[in-house]
């Protein structure tokens, strides 16, 4: 419970500092590049969470394993083949 509380506190402090800098010094963020970067990060996170979630369900025998021939394995995105799932 303590690590979660410390993480929430650290995040709140960081957010307060960032807000103060933006508010007090009027830092202007270019909107198009900002939303392009944040959108890319959100797509990456969603794809990774989905891939790892499906992998966990396959390891728990909730979902069946169906290997697609010649489909690439991309570990950092959570896309793995049947052999990787069984190796654990």
C-alpha positions as CSV (number, residue, x, y, z in Angstrom):
1,X,0.0,0.0,0.0
2,X,2.9,2.4,0.8
3,X,4.4,2.3,-2.8
4,X,1.0,3.1,-4.3
5,X,0.6,6.0,-1.8
6,X,4.1,7.3,-2.6
7,X,3.4,7.0,-6.3
8,X,0.2,9.0,-6.0
9,X,2.0,11.7,-3.9
10,X,4.9,11.9,-6.3
11,X,2.6,12.2,-9.3
12,X,0.5,14.9,-7.6
13,X,3.6,16.9,-6.7
14,X,4.9,16.6,-10.3
15,X,1.6,17.7,-11.7
16,X,1.4,20.7,-9.3
17,X,5.0,21.8,-10.4
18,X,4.1,21.4,-14.1
19,X,0.9,23.3,-13.7
20,X,2.6,26.1,-11.8
21,X,5.3,26.4,-14.5
22,X,2.6,26.6,-17.3
23,X,0.4,29.0,-15.4
24,X,3.0,31.4,-14.0
25,X,5.4,31.5,-17.0
26,X,2.8,31.1,-19.7
27,X,4.6,28.3,-21.5
28,X,2.9,27.7,-24.8
29,X,2.8,24.2,-26.1
30,X,2.3,23.7,-29.8
31,X,-0.9,21.8,-29.9
32,X,-0.5,19.7,-33.1
33,X,2.9,18.1,-32.1
34,X,1.7,17.7,-28.5
35,X,-1.4,15.7,-29.5
36,X,0.5,13.8,-32.1
37,X,3.0,12.6,-29.5
38,X,0.4,11.8,-26.9
39,X,-1.8,10.0,-29.5
40,X,1.1,7.8,-30.5
41,X,1.8,7.0,-26.8
42,X,-1.8,6.1,-26.2
43,X,-1.9,3.9,-29.3
44,X,1.3,2.1,-28.2
45,X,-0.1,1.6,-24.7
46,X,-3.5,0.3,-25.9
47,X,-1.9,-2.1,-28.3
48,X,0.6,-3.4,-25.7
49,X,-2.1,-3.8,-23.0
50,X,-4.3,-5.7,-25.4
51,X,-1.5,-8.0,-26.6
52,X,-0.4,-8.8,-23.1
53,X,-3.9,-9.3,-21.9
54,X,-4.7,-11.7,-24.6
55,X,-1.4,-13.5,-23.8
56,X,-2.4,-13.8,-20.2
57,X,-5.8,-15.2,-21.1
58,X,-4.1,-17.7,-23.4
59,X,-1.7,-18.8,-20.7
60,X,-4.6,-19.2,-18.3
61,X,-6.4,-21.4,-20.9
62,X,-9.3,-18.9,-21.1
63,X,-8.7,-18.3,-24.8
64,X,-7.4,-20.9,-27.3
65,X,-4.0,-20.6,-29.0
66,X,-4.2,-20.1,-32.7
67,X,-0.8,-19.5,-34.4
68,X,-0.8,-17.5,-37.6
69,X,1.9,-18.8,-40.0
70,X,4.6,-16.3,-40.8
71,X,3.2,-13.7,-38.4
72,X,6.0,-11.7,-36.7
73,X,6.7,-11.8,-33.0
74,X,7.0,-8.3,-31.5
75,X,7.7,-8.8,-27.8
76,X,7.6,-5.1,-26.8
77,X,4.1,-4.8,-28.3
78,X,2.8,-7.9,-26.7
79,X,2.4,-9.8,-30.0
80,X,3.8,-13.3,-29.5
81,X,3.5,-16.6,-31.2
82,X,2.3,-19.9,-29.7
83,X,5.9,-21.1,-28.8
84,X,6.6,-17.9,-26.8
85,X,3.3,-18.3,-24.9
86,X,4.1,-21.9,-23.9
87,X,7.7,-21.0,-22.9
88,X,6.2,-18.4,-20.5
